[in-house]
Amino acid sequence: MTAKEYLNQAYRLDQQISSKQEQIDALNDLATRCTASMTGMPHSPNQGNSSMADAICKIVDLQTAIANDMGALVDLKADIIRTISQVSNVEYRLILEKRYVTGKTWPEIAIDLGYKMRRMFDLHEEALAAIKIPEKNAAVQ
């Protein structure tokens, strides 16, 4: 695993959490639109779950998955912060923290640190070269 792949794991996990939250929002919308049809005719109690019950079960499952992912994200960000803190150059650490911990865009980082984009990318490459990936993550592909 490259240094960039290692550092990007938090961003990807955060995207997965956001995707699951969007799914919950869609299911909540579906659950609030579900209505029972009243025909006056008796029906079998074994006919299956309602759309609302199905949506609620899926929402609960997704909320559990999000909680697990958020715990993993916190742990991963702590590992990434520890890894970045081992870089001796302060500018490199700032660039890596702003990009991979706080999720800022390249133009935002360039403005914050007062660099032109080209210089920003050069410094980023140098910063990545200074990263020492923890052993437990080095072999993961």
N, C-alpha and C positions, 0 to 999 in steps of 0.2 A: 504494500500500500504506500502510495506517495504521501508526502507531507500535505499536499493540497487535498487529496482524497480524505486523509485523516481529519483535517480541519473542517472539511465540508460536511462531515457526517451530521453535525448539529443542525446545519441548515436544512438538510434533507429530512431529518426527523421532525423538525419544526414544520416543514411543509406537509408531512404526513398527518401531523396533529391538526393542522388547519383544514386539510381535506376531510378528515373525520368530523370536524366541527361543522363543516358545510353539509355533510351528509346528515348530521343530527338536525340541522336547521331545516333541511328538506323533509326529513321524516316528521318533524314537529309540525310543519306546514300540512303534510299529508294527514297526520293524526287529527288536526283541528278541522280539516275539511271532511273527515269521515262522518257520515250520518247513517243512522239505522233506517232501513226502509220499513215502513209500517204497512203491511198488507192485510192485517187482520187474520191471516191464516196461520195456524200453528206450524212450527217447524221443528225439526229434529234437534235436540240439544247436542248431538254429536256431529253437527254439520261443520265444525271447524271454528277456528278463531276469527274474530272480526278483523277488519283491516286496521282498526284503531289499536287493538291488542297486539297485533303483529308489529305495528309501527312502534309502539311503546317498548316492546321487547327488544327490538333492534336499537332503539335509542339507548336503553340501559346498557346493552352490550357495547355500543360505541363509546358511551361515557366511561365504562370500565377500561376499555382499550386506551382511551385518551389519558386517563389517570395513570395507567401503566407507562404509556409513552412519555408523559410529562416527567415522571420519576426518572426514566432512562435519560431524558434530555438534560435534566439537572445534573445527573451523574456525569454524563458525557461532557457537558460544558465545564464542569469542575476539572475533569481530566485535561481538557483542552487548555483551560486557563493555567493549570500547573505546567503543562508542556510549553506554552508560550512564555511563561515566567522564567523559564530556564534560558531563554535567548538573552544574550548579554547586551546587545545593542538596543537602546531605548526606542529609537525610531522604528526599528523592525517590530518590537513588541507592540507599539502603538498601532501600527498598520495592521498587524495580525489580530489584535484585540478588536479594533474597530470593525474589521471585515468579518471575522469568524465568530466572535462572541456577541457583539452588538448587532451584527447584520447590516451595517451601513453599506451604501453603494459606493462604487469607486469615485464618482464625482463628489459625493459628500465627504469622503475621506480626504480627497485631494484639497478640497476647500478648507476643511478643519485643520489640516497640517500645512497648508500653504504651498502645495506642490502642483506642478503641471501634470497632466495625466500620464504622459510618457515617462516622466521621472517616477511617478507613483508606481507604475507597472514594473520599472526596473528595480525599485526598492522592494517591491513585493516579491519578485523573483529571488532577490538576495535574502530576504527574510525567510522565504520557504527553504532555501538552502541551509539556513541556520537552525532549522527545526530538527530535533532528534525525536523521532516517533517512539513512544513507549513500546517496550518489548511485546507486551500482550496484544498490541495492535499492528505491529510491524508485519506479521505473517498473514494477516487477514487480507483476502483479495476480493 
